Amino acid sequence: MREIDALTIEQAIRDLCIEANLFLTDDVKDAVHQAAANETGLLACEIMHDLEANIKAAEQYRLPVCQDTGMAVVFAEVGQDVHIFGGLLSEAVNRGVARGYLEGLLRCSVVKDPLRRVNTNNNTPAILHITLVQGDKIKLTVAPKGFGSENMSRIHMFTPAARYEDIVEFIADTARSAGSNACPPMVLGVGIGGDFELSALLAKRALCRPLDISNPDTYYEKMEADALNAVNSLNIGPQGFGGKVTALKVAIETYPTHIAGLPVAVNVGCHVTRHASKTL
């Protein structure tokens, strides 16, 4: 049994909150760069180059890549041979988020109650998803989620009679409805299967998959490509001003489901779909 101090988890979460908000992963930067190269319209090209310049400026000046530094979504994959001492995992995560947002001078956007809108002033509590896995390590992923894109997300409970084409159209229609509100080019995480809440979680997890990796199942790899083509044919383009690239990626995750249902969730991410990970 390996022991990990809760303070170690707190420090890691603190660092990941800052890292995710300042530095995009290489796969996202490469996708933005490729999108800029693919655009042919003058305005679309200018906007894509501005987005690239913004990413570089955030790195150079150590400033948030987006002013909406998001609600902290944390995925913790906890090895079953790990013993956490010195406090609860959830408390360590929230202390780390608070430190990351305050010490990193990141905007605090979380309110204590959904209707009585009083800011918590430290961006806690986080949204914490814990998975028990084999081994004696803990993998932490922090994915700050801005709500310009989050608000555009959708879920639909299809019947089993739904066709492949119906799901592709639902994904495209979600992008169509989002329009410029999601700060395109978007990244669309799609969850298919499970039940109501699991499909949404699958969609959120899909946003953390590197953009240069497709679904390993060739059936869903094709659906990802078909949905991406359908979205990019909408001509919404960068920031909604028209263009070839409305989305950088459609990423699909699946899970077994009930014989009477077919849940499909689309979690919309903007062009700065952020996440950073560390294994302890």
MOPEWO-V357786 format. One record per backbone hydrogen bond with DSSP energy under -0.5 kcal/mol. NH is the residue of the N-H (numbers start at 1). CO is the residue of the C=O. Records with the same first field share a line. If there is no record, write none. Layout:
BEGIN
NH=CO  CO
END
This chain:
BEGIN
2=81
4=83
6=85
8=5
9=5
10=6
11=7
12=8
13=9
14=10
15=11
16=12
17=13
18=14
19=15
20=16
21=17
22=18  19
23=19
24=22
29=25
30=26
31=27
32=28
33=29
34=30
35=31
36=32
37=33
38=34
39=35
45=41
46=42
47=43
48=44
49=45
50=46
51=47
52=48
53=49
54=50
55=51
56=52
57=53
58=54
59=55
60=56
61=57
62=58
63=58
65=21
69=67
71=145
72=123
73=71  143
74=72  127
75=141
76=74  129
77=75  139
78=76  131
79=77  137
80=133
81=135
82=79
83=2
84=82
85=4  83
92=88
93=89
94=90
95=91
96=92
97=93
98=94
99=95
100=96
101=97
102=98
103=99
104=99  100
105=102
106=101
109=107
112=118
113=116
117=115
118=116
119=117
120=110
127=72
128=126
129=74  127
130=128
131=76
133=78  131
139=77
140=138  278
141=75
142=276
143=73  141
145=71
146=144
150=146
151=147
152=149
153=150
154=266
156=264
158=156  262
162=159
167=163
168=164
169=165
170=166
171=167
172=168
173=169
174=170
175=171
176=172
177=173
178=174
179=175
181=178
182=179
183=180
186=246
187=269
188=249
189=187  267
190=251
191=265
192=190  253
193=263
194=255  256
199=195
200=196
201=197
202=198
203=199
204=200
205=201
206=202
207=203  204
208=205
209=206
213=210
218=216
221=217
222=218
223=219
224=220
225=221
226=222
227=223
228=224
229=225
230=226
231=227
232=228
233=229
234=231
235=232
239=184
240=237
241=238
242=236
246=244
248=186
249=186
251=188
252=250
253=190
255=192
258=194
261=258
262=158
264=156
265=191
266=154
267=189  265
268=266
269=187
271=183
273=270
274=144  272
276=142
278=140
280=138  278
END
